[in-house]
């Protein structure tokens, strides 16, 4: 099961995020793209990019890297 990161911890990870709430770490798989990941987890590319400031180009993500993704029940 994915590790859920508490909302308090999120502020330490990303101060300017568009999302405030628990998140989990997702490992990027071969063939993934941010738009598909966003759709799968009911969020947006903008939110994913704000939670993961190392992503400067939404069209370039790399297999094996991890993303913070909003945890929505």
Secondary structure, DSSP 8 states (H G I E B T S, - for coil): ---EE-HHHHHHH-TT-S--S-EEEEE--TT--HHHHHHHTT--HHHHHHH-TT---TT---TT-EEEEE---
